[in-house]
Amino acid sequence: MCEILKVQRAKAVEILFRREEKIQKHFLNIEENQAVCCPNQEHAAWFWLPPTVVDKPPKTGHNVRYKGITVGKSPGDVRRENYGKKIRRHFSKIGFAYLAGSIVIYAVRFLAAMVGKKIVPGVMADANGSFILLMLTMYGISMPFMGWLVSRIPAQKIEERKMTAGQWIIAFLMCYGLMYAGNLIGTALTFGIGMVKGTGVDNPLVSTVMQLNPWVTFIIAVLIAPTAEELLFRKLLTERIVKYGELAAVLASGLFFGLFHGNLNQFSYAFLLGLFLGFIYVKTGKLRYTIGLHMAINFIGSSLGTWMLRVTGYMDTMEKLTEFLNTKNLEVLADLGNGIVGMFIFGSYASLILMMAGAGLILTWLNRKKFVCCAPEEKVASLGKKKAAVMIGNPGILLYGAFWIGIMIWQLLQ
């Protein structure tokens, strides 16, 4: 009987070492594939890479059993479990850094509003003055603090690659198309929620921007915000995640950026915008490309759009048209005639924007197969399906998401 047990245990140990040898060969294959994965991107038709083929890793993490005898986990399994814990801690630190920065943003904003009302009540009573004060505290104090927290976490620099002017223009069209589609999705969602709750859900961005001086909107929304946000959510964030896979870095860029806007109206398009800009950054490693794209998007959406509404008198004309339809007053109809030219100009502008968004969506669809992310390093690939659970299922990431989802729910209930 003892001899039989010895033979069975020997066979089980043999199976264990065979599996370990298979895993080691898999690592070597990944290293060979990754050696040619990401360089020489300029030779591609676009700035995207061709797909990388990596075999699936063998199943790991289970005890080896042979005829009822348990030998135990292989050394490779133990190393992968320890590495999974290391990744979980790394992502948790990232989540806590952005969470702490988000809390500081609200705390500083609250203190600035309280102090401003006592020291400079006239400034706080003015829409432009209060907006400038709150934004200066946010971009001058809170977000630099957030950036400092994130910068303390180890990072991996992304290799820099060039984009041509033509590639940047095509990227802009695609970016704007995705943003426009996301805006429609957000509007539809908030409209549906408003129908359920019985009151409309306001877009805080629209109501704020319409009250501001155009130059205030331009300086803050077009110049300051894109620079600060690209630094935080593209460079600092993706460089701390890209070693775990370009896809993980791109998804984190979109999710963190979308949640940071704090309302459902903006989350939908900010998420898609963050995904696209994150992809551009991990493929080029140059922040000026994404800052330029972000500035162009904000200029059309926040600055140029509101300026066109004011100059053409479109909103006033629409109010008069609604009044005439309700009252059938001919005097209102006479005033309405003065705004026909403005409505035509704004309608032409809106048509141009719609065509540009449509062209961007078509380009995105035609180039969909070029959106390819390089495989992560072999240690991450060996985790298999556990990668997502390790990267998301940690206190820092979960609490950051819970914080901003809570803010969005609160905004919807107002």
C-alpha positions, 0 to 999 in steps of 0.5 A: 500500500505504501509503495502504491502511495509513493508511486502516485505521489511521484506521478503527481509531482511529475504533473506539477513540474510539467505544468510549471515548465509549460508556464515558463515556456508561456512566459518566454513566448510572451516576452518574444511577442512583446519585444516587437509589440509596441515599437516602430509605430510610425510605420503603421497606416495610422498611429495605432498598432497592429494586433498583438497575438499572445497565447492564453496563459495556462490555468493556474492557482489550483492545487495539483491532484492525482488520484485524490492526492493533493501536492500543493500550489506550484512556485509559479502559482504562489508568485502570481498570487503575490504579484496580484496582491501587489497590483491590487495595492498599486491600484488602490493607492491610485484610487485613494490619491484621486479620492483624497484630491476630490474631497479636497476640491469640494472642501476648498470650494466650500471654504472659498465660498464661505470666506468669499461671502464674508470678505468680498460679498459683491464678487460672490454675488456676481456670476463671473466673480464667483465662478472665477474665484471657485475655479482659481481655488480648484485649479490653483490649489485642489488639483495641484494637490491631487497631482502631487499625491498621484505623482508620488506613486511609481510610474512608467514613462510612455515612449513618444511618437509623432502625429502628423497634422492630418492624423491630428485633424482626423483624430479631432473629428473622431473625438468630436463625433464620440463626444457628440454621441456621448452628449446625446446619450447623456441627454436621453438618460437625464430626460428619461430620469426627469420623466420618471421623477416628474421634474427636469434634470438640469445640466449644470454646465449649460446653466453656468456657462450661459451666465458667464462672460465669453472671455471668462468661459474661454480662459477657464474652459478652453485654456486652463481646464484642458491643460490641468485635466490632461495632466491629471487624467492622461499623463499622471494616470496612464503612466501609472497604469500602462505597465499593466496593459494599455487597455487598462490605462485607457479604460481608467483614463475614461472612467476616472475622467468621466466620474470626475465631472460629477453629473450624469449629463457630462459623464457620458461624453466625458467617459468617451472623450477620456477613452479616446484621449487616453488612447491617443496618449498611450500611443504617442506619449505626448501631452500636447496632442491631447491638450490640443484636442481637448481645447478644440472640443471645449472651444466648440462646445463651451465658448463658440456655441454660447457665443453663437447663441448670444450673437444670433439672438437664437434663444430670444427668437425661440422664446418669441416664437413660443409666445406667438404660437401660444397667444397668436399676437401679431405684434409678437410676430412682427418682432419675430421677423427681426430674428429670422436672420439670426435663426438662419445663421445659427441653423447653418452653424448647427448643421455644420456641427452636425455634419462634423460629428457625423463625419467623426462617427463614420471615421471612427467606425471605419477605423474601429479595427485600428483601436488596438492596445498592446498586451500587458507585461507577462506577469499581468498576462499570467493572471488571466481573468483575475486582472479585472478583479485585481485592478477594480476590486480594491478599496481605493478604486471602489471608494473613488467610484462610490464618491463620485457616483454618490455626487451624481445621484445627489445632483439627479435628485435636486 
